[in-house]
Amino acid sequence: MRRVVQFSTGNVGRHSLAALIGRPDLELVGVHAASADKIGRDAAELCGLSDPTGVLATDDLDALIALKPDCVVYTALGETRPMEAIEQMSRLLAAGINVVGTSMVWLVTPRHADGWLREPLEQACATGNSSLYVNGIDPGYSGDTAVHAALSLVTRASSVTVQEIFDYGNYDDYEYTGTAMGFGNSPQDELPMAFQPGVVASLFGGLVRSLAAHLDVELDEVRERCEPWYTDQRIECTMTTVEPGRMAAVRFAAEGMRGGEPVITVEHINRLTSAAAPQWEFPPEGHLGVHKVIVEGEPRVEVSTHLSHPVLDVTDAGCVSTAARAVNAIDWVCRAPAGLVALENIPPTEMIRGLMW
């Protein structure tokens, strides 16, 4: 049985925490929480479960390291505080504790991450003889597992498109996702963080370059594009309220170019309710969200992944699946050679071990 610590209890972390508590092959020994109102509370309470675990949340990283867990599930938001996240991960790794996570999405394709991010974590892994693995839905599943499966069905491919088409209206995360993407902004406002020059290429370009490397394709460049959509009516939703003349949808992509044409595209179409950007593509069959892969080739292949849940909204179901991409890799990562782990390093059947009991 693997001893594990959950690091954060936010939109993704509360779902990974519930998964850790439920799995008979894992033992939850600690929980990290940064908010004062969560410290000292039982892990079960923090993820909506009724039976207490006896494991209380703390913000003391040294105390968690002293528990000597086999693995930490790191889901704390790191993209807005990367140096602090690197320092926290490095301390865990250097102490000999493996880390799986959903944060710091550049690490989904670790061989294509910049040196400032990759090198201190590699050094920490070497010091502690430990491993680090980061994945999720997007970036993650759609750009590796789903697209690899689709490409395996063709004899030749001329282009690949990976898409997230999602209604974020019910996603209660304006503080990060909403502000980063600029929902509610006017055309006169400063560009939001996610669409400052170079950011889309930084976040999603690694997926493009990684896929090109797997395909043995030499790209001329990776470029980015972004198109906001401004509403002419008031839109109210869980994410935020958008007044007329302000942004309620956005379409953006990182494109791998060859011969002046995009041959590998990673694209998002994100809107707040179906009233936004009605001329843009919607998910098929009335779904609120889809992760889609389209391979133009012999033959043409289109794979759509829909998530649902009997109680949770589709965006919350996406957070459950994001958590799963980390939790399901714990046992293998604990057995892996030291270093940064990419999805392609993990045998596919290792990601389904322990899921049925």
C-alpha positions, -999 to +999 in steps of 0.1 A: +000+000+000+013+034-010+014+062+016+002+094+000-002+131+008-027+154-010-013+189-016-042+214-020-080+209-019-092+232-047-112+225-078-090+195-087-075+187-053-108+180-036-115+153-062-081+137-060-084+138-022-117+119-023-101+094-047-072+088-024-095+082+006-115+058-014-088+036-029-080+005-009-044+004-024-036+039-011-033+052+024-038+090+030-014+101+056-014+139+051-032+169+035-017+203+027-040+233+027-029+270+024-062+286+035-065+294+072-101+282+072-091+247+060-061+241+083-070+217+111-101+203+093-105+166+086-096+155+050-131+140+045-148+173+053-126+191+028-137+168-001-174+164+009-172+129+024-191+120+056-168+096+074-139+113+092-104+100+083-085+114+113-061+131+089-061+169+095-050+195+070-018+215+077+003+242+060+035+228+075+055+213+046+082+200+069+056+181+089+043+164+058+079+155+047+084+140+081+055+116+074+078+099+048+050+094+022+057+074-009+041+101-031+025+136-030-004+145-053+004+181-061-027+200-075-020+234-060-022+262-086+013+268-097+011+287-130+006+320-113+034+314-087+058+291-106+089+298-085+071+290-053+057+258-068+091+247-081+106+253-046+078+232-030+081+204-055+119+204-052+118+201-014+095+171-017+115+154-045+149+161-028+136+144+004+130+112-016+092+117-021+077+111-055+053+137-069+024+133-093+004+164-102-018+184-124-002+218-118+027+235-138+012+223-171+045+230-189+057+197-174+031+176-193+058+175-219+089+177-197+115+173-224+101+205-241+099+226-209+123+255-205+155+250-185+145+274-157+116+250-149+131+217-158+166+218-144+160+225-107+134+197-106+157+173-124+184+181-098+159+175-070+149+142-085+186+132-087+192+142-051+162+123-037+162+094-062+126+104-069+103+109-098+079+137-110+049+133-133+024+159-144-007+154-165-043+163-169-071+165-195-059+195-215-030+198-215-027+161-211-051+134-222-063+151-254-028+158-266-012+125-257-035+095-250-064+104-273-043+117-302-019+087-300-048+064-302-063+082-332-030+083-351-026+046-346-056+040-368-042+057-400-016+046-425-008+082-433-017+116-417-017+150-434-027+170-403-037+166-367-060+189-347-066+186-309-095+206-296-111+215-263-146+229-270-162+238-237-188+259-221-172+273-190-203+290-178-209+267-148-172+266-139-168+284-106-133+296-111-134+333-121-104+341-098-080+322-120-095+308-152-119+338-157-094+365-152-066+347-170-087+343-201-103+378-198-139+369-196-158+401-190-131+423-204-137+451-229-118+455-262-100+485-246-087+465-216-051+452-214-047+418-229-054+391-202-026+370-189-033+340-210-031+359-243-001+381-237+024+375-266+041+341-262+018+327-234-003+304-256+028+290-273+044+286-239+015+266-225+005+246-255+035+247-278+052+219-259+022+196-269+027+206-306+065+200-305+062+167-286+037+154-311+059+165-340+088+147-324+067+115-321+057+118-357+092+125-369+080+158-383+103+188-385+083+220-380+092+254-395+078+272-364+051+271-337+029+301-339-001+312-318-034+328-327-062+342-305-097+356-313-120+371-286-157+373-290-177+402-275-214+398-266-242+423-275-263+410-246-260+405-209-248+370-200-252+357-165-236+324-154-217+309-125-183+320-139-193+356-140-217+382-154-207+396-187-222+430-198-228+439-234-197+448-253-175+426-232-158+393-239-179+361-234-159+336-256-125+331-270-108+309-296-071+303-295-045+279-307-009+269-309-001+258-345+029+237-357+036+251-392+053+233-422+054+248-456+032+277-446+004+254-434-006+243-399-001+205-397-004+201-359-029+223-341-039+225-304-070+247-302-094+258-276-129+272-281-142+283-248-175+302-242-198+313-214-232+297-221-245+288-255-254+324-261-218+332-267-201+329-301-230+311-318-212+310-351-183+290-337-182+252-334-202+236-306-197+201-291-217+174-309-250+160-297-258+189-274-230+182-250-216+211-230-180+201-236-158+178-256-122+170-261-118+161-298-090+148-320-092+150-357-067+133-379-069+141-416-054+111-434-060+076-446-086+072-433-099+103-416-104+098-378-124+118-354-124+110-317-146+128-292-143+124-254-174+135-234-174+135-196-205+133-174-215+126-138-249+119-122-244+148-097-216+170-109-216+195-137-195+186-167-168+211-157-165+194-123-165+160-141-135+173-160-118+182-127-124+146-115-108+132-147-079+157-144-073+143-109-075+108-122-046+114-146-024+120-116-038+095-090-039+066-115-001+069-121+009+069-084+020+033-082+040+033-114+057+066-107+068+052-073+085+024-091+099+045-119+136+055-124+144+089-109+136+119-131+109+137-149+082+113-163+063+119-195+030+101-203+047+081-230+071+066-205+042+049-186+028+016-201-009+023-208-021-006-187-003+008-156-028+038-157-058+015-150-043-006-122-064-006-090-095+011-105-120-016-098-126-030-063 
